Amino acid sequence: MNNFLKNIFFVLITFCFSAAEDRRYTFSSIVNVPDLSFFNHVYTGLDILEQKDFDLIKDKNIGIFCNHTAVTRNNKHILDILGGYDDINIEAIFEPEYGIWGMDDSRAKLIGSKRIDPVTGAKVFNLLDRSLYPPNWIMKSLDVIVIDIQDTGARFSTFISSITKLFESASDHKIPIIVLDRPNPINGLRIEGPLPREEYQSYEAYHLLPIRHGMTIGEILLMVNEMGWVKDLKRVDLKIIPMANWDRNQYIDDTKIPWKKPAPYIKDLNTLIMYSGMDLLRGTNLNIGFGTESPYLIFGSPWLATKFFKEKLEMLNLPGVSFKEIEYRPTGSPYYDRVPKYNGMSCSGLKVSVVDRKLVKPIEIATSIMTLISQLHPREFRWESNGYIDKLFGSNQLRLFVAQRKPPDYLSPQYMHDEIEFSKFRETFLLYKN
């Protein structure tokens, strides 16, 4: 661990012990949630706000950061619900990557040139494609901003990065923010992967989080606000409405919350679990299922010696998964809006099946795949240009270890210290205990 991270962790751990005594926070507050333990399902922050009859946002001009995942346990979208209240005025909708409605909803037309939501009449602003910040003129009209979105549980997602920029703008305009919490869909216990080093931080590795962090979006934003991880140490008046009845060992399908794809190419929970590791392969010249119906569950290339590679991979005894040889042809896909690698070409590869989600280690699987393929195909295997793999991984460690021809099982122990230290640090900000 470099000196930067050592210094950071000293400060962080000191803060943790002082703050953990009474669970009060300096810049943020946690809204009290009624006891709903006699029900056997999870209530999201949106469900709790609805239980409180939206009193926190009545008679206010509202900005909402959301997408199609912002639904109640009864599958009602936040915009449709609030659009029925005369005393709630939605002025602005801030959309993240992939837009408000994704790529397959009847209201997806909003993502184009038409920028007014027909249900609420609110103006729509994209916080990624055109500008990272909302315009000043709309911010001046807002009394409060509400955030409700289902995160992926993996650091690669740009949602947290976009919200951090929104925090920055809200701080400048002194606008309070309310976060409606949702589960970590791949559970709140598992931590895997390295922390990003300062020089490799990017929009896909924006904060000091491991790749699989085991935190809810409310917990992460609480951490961001309290630690001053916004530009120039800016903070906001932050209220978090937590969930009721969520346990950290629960996956999204344990909660009875309707499944909504957090990204267009993540079709189910197993895909999401593997995404937290297999997305690293975007930093290589391998196809990872884009252009097929199974992104992140298959990978390959026209030059991969599949049978021999599979034998070598299975010798690692990676827990929780199995592998099957496949032949496939990427041909474009409604789940991915770019031309996939090896478009129209016959590819040899493997299909990954999650056998036991409690044991699977997606980051270890992905790094093992890259390490082995680089050794078996040194002439064909390539990293993407501009050091993209370093930005995804959070350091140049993976690329250097591959260049040094280290064995596949050499890497994961190297970032174990990061996992242990982060596990200690995050304790102060965990809103849910087992």
N, C-alpha and C positions, 0 to 999 in steps of 0.2 A: 504494500500500500504506500503511495507517494505521500509527501509531507502535506500537500493540500488536503487530502482526505483525512490524514491523521488529525490535523488541526480542526477540520470541520467536525469530525466525530467527537473530539474532546468538548467542543462547544455544545454539540447536540446532546450528548449524554448528560452533561451538566444541566442543561435546560430540562431534560426529561425528568431527572430526579427532583428538581425543584417544583416543576409543574404538576407532577404526579401526586403530590401530597393532597391536593384538594380538588383536582380535576377542573379547576377554573382556568380560563384562558384570558390572555391579555387583550386580544383584538377580536376575539370571536366568542359566540355564545351558542349553546346547544338548547334547542326548544324542548321543553318537557313533553313526553309522549305518554298518553294514557295507557294503563295496564290492559293489554289485550291478550294476555297469555292464555286465556281460556279458549282462544281460537287457534286452530291448527294450521294457519297459513300466515305468510309474511305480509305485513302492510308496508308499502314503500312510503317515502317522504310525501309523495303526492297523495297517497291514501290518507295519511295523517292530516295533511293540510285540508283535504276535503272533509274529514271528520270534524275539523275545527271551523267548518263552513267558510273557509278562505278569509277569515277575519284579518289575517296579517297583511293582506294585499287589497282589501276593499277601499274604495274611494281614493285610489292611487293610479298614477300613470305607470304602466308596467312594461318592462322589456323582458322577453323570455328567450333564453338560450335552450334550444331543444331540438330533437328530431323525432322520427316516428316511434322511438322506443319509450317516449314519455306517456305511458298509459297507466291507468289504475289497474288494480287486480281484476276488475270487471271489464278490462280492455277498452276503456274510454280514454281518448286522447286529451291531454291537458288543454289544447287549443279549442277543442269541441266543447269541453266542460265550461271553460272560462268565457267562451263566446256567448253563453246563455245567461251571464250575469250582467245586469244593467249598471251595477255600481263597481264594476271592474273594467278599466279601460286599458286594453292592450295597444300600446303605441308602436312597439317594434318587436320583431322576431329575428333573433340572431341564429343563423344556421351554420352548422359545422361542416367538416368534410363530408361529402356525399349528399349534402342538402338536407332539407327537413324530412322529406318523405322517401329518401332512397331512390332506387331506380325502377321500382315496380308497383308504385301506388298511383291511384287515380289523381291524386293531387300533386304528382311530380311536375306538372306543368309550371308550378310555382318557381322551379329552379331556373327556368329560362328567362325570357325578357319580362314576363309579367311578375311584378314584385309586390303584389298585394294579396294577402290571404283572404279568400272570399268569405270565410266564416267569421273571422274577427275584425276584418278590415285593416289589420296591422300591416305596416311596411316590413319587408323582408330584406335583411342584410346578410350577405355571405362574409364570414370571418376567416376565409382561407384563400379562395380563388382570386379575389380582387384586392382585398385589403385585410390586414391582420387586425385592424382596429375598426370599431364602428365610427361613423362620422360624428364630429362634435355637435352638429346641430340636432341630431336625434338624441344624443346623450343629455343635452341640456333640457329636454322635455320630460325626462324620466324621474320618477320618485323612488323606484326600486327595480332591481333586476332579479328575476327568478331563473334558476338553473335546474333543469331536469333532463338528464340523459343517462342512458345505460352505457357504462364504460366497458372495455373489453377485458380488463384484468391484466393487460400487458402494456409495457411501457411504450410500444410502437405506436399506439393510438395517438392521434393528434388532438383529441378532444381536450385533454388536460392543458396542452400547450395553448390552444385557442382560448380556453377559459382564463388562463393566466394573463393573456393579453387583454381580455375583457376586464379582469381585476385591475390591471394597470390603468385603463381608461376610466373605470368606475372610481378608482381612488382619486384621479385628477378632478373628477366632477363631484366627488363626495356623495356618491350614490350607494346606498346599502345593498347588499346582496343576500338573497335567500337561496340556499342549496337544498334541494329535495333529494335525499339520499336513496340509493339503490344498491342491491347486492353486488359484491364482486362475483361475476357469473361463474368463475372457475375456482371458487372458494377463497376464504379469507385466512387460511392457514399456511398454504404453500408459498415459499419464497425461493426463487431460483434465478441465478444469473448475476452478472457483475453490476456494480454501480458505474455510471458513466464518468470518465475522467473529464476534467474541466475543458480541456482543449478539444474534446470530441463531442461536446454537447450540441444537440441539434433539435429540430422540431420533433423528431422521433426519439430523442433521448434528452428531454428538456430539463428534467429535474433529477436529483440524486435518488433515483429509484432503481432497484434491480429490474430486470426484464419482466419477471413475474413477481409482483410486489405483495399480493395478498391483502390489498386494502380496498375499501369502497371509495367511490368518488368523493363522498363527503369527508372521509378521513384524510384523503390526499389533499383536498383543498383546505382543510383545517391546518394541516401541516404547512402547506404553502403560505398561508396567511400568517400564521404564528411565527414561522421562521423567516419571514421577509424574503421569500424566494421570488418576488416580483421585482422588476427593474427598479433600481434605486431604493430598495427596501420599502416599497410602497405597500400599505395595508388597506383593507376595506373593513367597513362595519359589516361583519359576516355573521349570519344566523344559519345554523344547520338544523334542518328538521330530520331527525334520524328515523330509521325504520323501527317497526315493532316485530318481535319474534324471530329476527334473523340470527342464526348461529353461524359462526365462522366456518364450520365444517360443511355448510350447505353449498351445493352448486345451484345454478339458476333453476334447474328442473326439480329441485327439492322444495322450492318456495311457493309453487302454484301461481307465480307471476307469469303472464303470457309471454312466450318466447318471441322476441323480435330480433331479427338479425342486426347486430351492432354495426356491421358493414355489409355491403351488398354481396361480397364473396364469402361470407361466413354463414353457411346455410344451416348449421346445427351445432350442438354443444361440443361434440367431438372435434369438429373442425376448429372451433374456437380454442379448445385446449391445445391442439397442435399448432395453431397460429402463433401462440406465445413463444414457440421455438422455431418453427419452420419459416416464419417470416424473415429470419436471418438469411435464408437462401436467396432472397431477392438481391443480395449483395454478390451473387455469383452468376455464371452463365448457364445455370441449370434452369429448366422449366419446373415450376412448383405447382403445376395443375391449373394455371391460368390458361384459358382457352378450352377448359373441360368443365364437367359438372362437379369436380371434386378438388377445388383449390385447397392447398395445404395438406391434402391427404395422399397425393401422389407427387412424384418428382421423377425427372429423367432427362434424357437428351438423346440425339441420334447416335452418339458415340459411346454411351455407357455400356460396359461389359456387365450386364445385369446379374447373370448367374454367379459369376465369381465375386462380384461386389456383395451380393446378398449373403453369400457364405461368410465373407469376412465380417459383415455387419452383425450377423447373428452370433458370431463367436464372442461378441462383446457382452451378450446377455443383458441387453438393455431392458429394464423392467417395464411392464405394463403395456407393451406393444408387440405386434407381429407384423411381418412383411411378406408381400406376395409379388412375384414377378408379373409385370404387365407390359403390353404394347399399346400405345395410344398416339393420337394425332391432334395436337392443339389446333383449334379452328376458330378461335374467337369465342366470346361468351357474353351473355347478358350480365354476368357477375363482374366483368372486368372491362373497362372502357379503353384499354390500350391493346395494341397488337402484341399477343403473347410471344415469348421466345420460341423459336422454331415453329412459327405459325405454318400450318399445312404440312409439316414434315413428320415422318414416322419416328417416334421416340421409344426407346427402351427405358424402363424404369421400375420403380417399386410403388406399391400401394401400402400405406401405413394404416393399420387398424388399432384402435385403442381397445385393449383387452381389459385393463384395470386402470381407471382414471385416477385412483388414489396412489398408484405407484409410478405412473408415467412421469418422465422428466423431459419435457419437450426441448429445453435448451441443450441438454446433454445429447439428445438424439440428433438435433440439427448440427451441432458442432462435430459430432462423430461422423455424420454423413459427409460433411465438407472435408474433414481431415482424411478420411479413407479415400474419397474420390480423388483428392489432390495427389495422393500417393499412387493410386492405381492408374490415373490418367494425367500425369504431370504436363504433357504437351497440350491436352485439350481443355483441362480445367482452367478457368480464369475468374478473377475477381472483377466486379463491375468497376468502371472508371471512377476517378475522383474520391477514392477511399470510402465508397459508400458502405462497405461492410464495417469499417471502423465506426461510422456514425451509428449504424444499427446496433452493433455490439457495445458501443460506448468506450472503446479503446482499440489500440492496434494489437492487443495481446493475441487474439485469435489468429489474425493474419500472420503474425510473427511466429507463432507456434507451428502453424501449418508450414511455413517456409523452412523452419528448423526440423521438419519431419518428425515432430513429437508424436507419440502414440495417441490414439483418440481419447483414452481415459486419463490423459495427463492434464487436460485443461480444467475440468470441473473442480478439482481440489484447489486450483489457483484462485478461484473467486469465492470459495467457501467462507473466507474471512469477511468479505463484503456482506454475504448473506447473514452471518452471525451478528455483525455490528448493526446492520439495518434492522434486524429483528429486535434488538435491544432498543434502538432509537425510536422505532415506530410505536412502542408501547404507550407513550404519552398521548398519542393521537388516536388510539383505537377506541371506538365508540361502542363496540360490541365484544363481549367476552364469552367464552365457552364455559 
